Amino acid sequence: MSYEVAMRPMLTTARFPRGGAAAEQRREAQYLFSHVTVAESPTVLVLDLRDEFIDSGALYQLVVPLAEAIRQRRMGHYALVVATDDDATIEVLRSLSCEHDLPLLVTRDPNQLQAAEPASRMSPAKASVFSAVKHSRMSTVAQVAGSTGVGHTSASNLLADLVSQGYLFRAEGSGRQGHVYIHPASATTEVYGEDEEAGLLEPFARDLDAVAEATGRPREELLAEAWREYLGNHSEILAAAYSQAAEMLRHGDRDGLRRMASASAKERAAGAAERAKR
Amino acid sequence: MAYELRVTARCSVEDLGEASDAPFDTLAGHAIVEGFRNKHWAEASTVKIVGSGAGTRTIRRLQYGQDNRGAMWMDAENGVLWLCAAHDRHRSGEPDDAFPYFDLLLADGRLYPVDKDYEALFRDRANRLIDSIPEEADRLVSAARDLPGQEVRGHLGSVAVTLVVESVADVGDELFVAVSMREADVKQLAIVLAALVPEAEVFDAWRFASSLPTRGLDEPAAEVAYSTVLPPR
């Protein structure tokens, strides 16, 4: 799997509760908790609590054991984000986070992970470091130290704390390449290699800027590497497209060739426009 | 690197009063687009910017004549210089001053190109690729065969290709093709290879190449390379 794709956490969203009385919600909480599988790769789990009245006991039964398991790394590599627009629920989550030392991030919109804030209060230095990673989504120690003014050693320690507490992920560096710290907002639902071939470039391209910034490697170098890796691993996709193109060329099907050549235009455009906004 | 000149759909409709998909040649009837096309911006001795964006985000001002002002963005990733905004009644410091208007567009997030601008760009480029075959593809292969061991560079549409033919004893002419993937996708790569050597009916006729006979692959161009044996002339 490619370097930059490997660095993006997967995004999983669970809606809770699906209505029902308190007792039913508590059963649902237990069921949901028992079905959260161990994550072998970094995963952001978003609990979407919006729209339904939530029983406080059910909330406790779901969030506390789940967040404790995440903090203790019993569930693998998770970050837990709770989405709710209810002020009272946010207050309860803050209390639970402080009381039980839970790594909870809270956002009002599950589609705005960038806006997710830790439920418990952090020291100003740690909050500043967390905010710096959030801003760039992926950062090295040197970048965080540079943007926050915190010393290199302190930044390194604070980042290590944030990783161990479950607020950030870390991609291990090697050689001269330092560790890269990753904010949950960089999570994606896209699974590299499972998309239509027309859009295969875009999963790479969307993250190239952030990866280039985080690693100090030129964007073009990452693009070249990504393409060679992709074509080396998925020659069957190129072979299928080649057969299609050769057939159209033999039959002079220029309309078909135009459709084929522009098949990814919409997907690529969406990615390019997104990057133009940054 | 050569840049393509384009006008954003918003600029075309709101600033120039034309259709969102008006061809560039139609828009060139407007003085500011004429100045844009004539690379008036390249001659400016001073660089003035709109807003505070720096680096790759910098929006540059275009001045053409007394009345015409524009805002341009060099989109290095996609090889496009965009005309993002235009104003044809500019009077410095007066209500018709162009620059507060540009600042407002920037503040409202309406200055940079959006989805439909990019979709039009990628569709145009796809059409140019198809327009270039088979003639340009045939010409490039023929030129490479005429100059064995030398690089022949060209474009199929906007896709940059480099061809090298190497004569191999008892085998024949082997064609190496490096394709820049900066502006191509998998299907376009397939079309390029199939158009260059239509005699190679299946992809198995091609081999992945880690370099050209003349050089390594160009990283900034995101080149990938393949080779195949050409049929006898």
HADDOCK unambig.tbl for C-alpha pairs under 7 A between the chains (distance, minus, plus):
assign (segid A and resid 201 and name CA) (segid B and resid 185 and name CA) 6.56 0.50 0.50
assign (segid A and resid 220 and name CA) (segid B and resid 219 and name CA) 6.55 0.50 0.50
assign (segid A and resid 220 and name CA) (segid B and resid 220 and name CA) 4.77 0.50 0.50
assign (segid A and resid 220 and name CA) (segid B and resid 221 and name CA) 6.98 0.50 0.50
assign (segid A and resid 220 and name CA) (segid B and resid 222 and name CA) 6.40 0.50 0.50
assign (segid A and resid 221 and name CA) (segid B and resid 219 and name CA) 5.53 0.50 0.50
assign (segid A and resid 221 and name CA) (segid B and resid 220 and name CA) 6.04 0.50 0.50
assign (segid A and resid 223 and name CA) (segid B and resid 222 and name CA) 6.08 0.50 0.50
assign (segid A and resid 224 and name CA) (segid B and resid 219 and name CA) 5.82 0.50 0.50
assign (segid A and resid 224 and name CA) (segid B and resid 222 and name CA) 3.92 0.50 0.50
assign (segid A and resid 224 and name CA) (segid B and resid 223 and name CA) 6.44 0.50 0.50
assign (segid A and resid 228 and name CA) (segid B and resid 224 and name CA) 6.49 0.50 0.50
assign (segid A and resid 238 and name CA) (segid B and resid 186 and name CA) 6.14 0.50 0.50
assign (segid A and resid 238 and name CA) (segid B and resid 190 and name CA) 6.26 0.50 0.50
assign (segid A and resid 239 and name CA) (segid B and resid 203 and name CA) 5.21 0.50 0.50
assign (segid A and resid 241 and name CA) (segid B and resid 187 and name CA) 5.62 0.50 0.50
assign (segid A and resid 241 and name CA) (segid B and resid 190 and name CA) 5.77 0.50 0.50
assign (segid A and resid 242 and name CA) (segid B and resid 190 and name CA) 4.55 0.50 0.50
assign (segid A and resid 242 and name CA) (segid B and resid 191 and name CA) 6.56 0.50 0.50
assign (segid A and resid 242 and name CA) (segid B and resid 194 and name CA) 6.44 0.50 0.50
assign (segid A and resid 242 and name CA) (segid B and resid 203 and name CA) 6.08 0.50 0.50
assign (segid A and resid 243 and name CA) (segid B and resid 202 and name CA) 6.02 0.50 0.50
assign (segid A and resid 243 and name CA) (segid B and resid 203 and name CA) 6.95 0.50 0.50
assign (segid A and resid 245 and name CA) (segid B and resid 190 and name CA) 6.53 0.50 0.50
assign (segid A and resid 245 and name CA) (segid B and resid 191 and name CA) 5.35 0.50 0.50
assign (segid A and resid 245 and name CA) (segid B and resid 194 and name CA) 6.50 0.50 0.50
assign (segid A and resid 246 and name CA) (segid B and resid 194 and name CA) 5.50 0.50 0.50
assign (segid A and resid 246 and name CA) (segid B and resid 198 and name CA) 6.76 0.50 0.50
assign (segid A and resid 246 and name CA) (segid B and resid 201 and name CA) 6.24 0.50 0.50
assign (segid A and resid 257 and name CA) (segid B and resid 130 and name CA) 6.75 0.50 0.50
assign (segid A and resid 258 and name CA) (segid B and resid 126 and name CA) 6.51 0.50 0.50
assign (segid A and resid 258 and name CA) (segid B and resid 127 and name CA) 5.93 0.50 0.50
assign (segid A and resid 258 and name CA) (segid B and resid 130 and name CA) 6.27 0.50 0.50
assign (segid A and resid 260 and name CA) (segid B and resid 187 and name CA) 6.56 0.50 0.50
assign (segid A and resid 261 and name CA) (segid B and resid 126 and name CA) 5.08 0.50 0.50
assign (segid A and resid 261 and name CA) (segid B and resid 187 and name CA) 6.12 0.50 0.50
assign (segid A and resid 261 and name CA) (segid B and resid 188 and name CA) 5.36 0.50 0.50
assign (segid A and resid 262 and name CA) (segid B and resid 122 and name CA) 6.83 0.50 0.50
assign (segid A and resid 262 and name CA) (segid B and resid 123 and name CA) 5.36 0.50 0.50
assign (segid A and resid 262 and name CA) (segid B and resid 126 and name CA) 5.26 0.50 0.50
assign (segid A and resid 265 and name CA) (segid B and resid 119 and name CA) 5.35 0.50 0.50
assign (segid A and resid 265 and name CA) (segid B and resid 122 and name CA) 5.23 0.50 0.50
assign (segid A and resid 265 and name CA) (segid B and resid 123 and name CA) 6.00 0.50 0.50
assign (segid A and resid 266 and name CA) (segid B and resid 119 and name CA) 5.44 0.50 0.50
assign (segid A and resid 269 and name CA) (segid B and resid 115 and name CA) 5.25 0.50 0.50
assign (segid A and resid 269 and name CA) (segid B and resid 118 and name CA) 4.69 0.50 0.50
assign (segid A and resid 269 and name CA) (segid B and resid 119 and name CA) 4.89 0.50 0.50
assign (segid A and resid 270 and name CA) (segid B and resid 115 and name CA) 5.33 0.50 0.50
assign (segid A and resid 272 and name CA) (segid B and resid 118 and name CA) 6.85 0.50 0.50
assign (segid A and resid 273 and name CA) (segid B and resid 113 and name CA) 6.59 0.50 0.50
assign (segid A and resid 273 and name CA) (segid B and resid 114 and name CA) 4.92 0.50 0.50
assign (segid A and resid 273 and name CA) (segid B and resid 115 and name CA) 5.15 0.50 0.50
assign (segid A and resid 273 and name CA) (segid B and resid 118 and name CA) 6.82 0.50 0.50
assign (segid A and resid 276 and name CA) (segid B and resid 112 and name CA) 6.53 0.50 0.50
assign (segid A and resid 276 and name CA) (segid B and resid 113 and name CA) 6.97 0.50 0.50
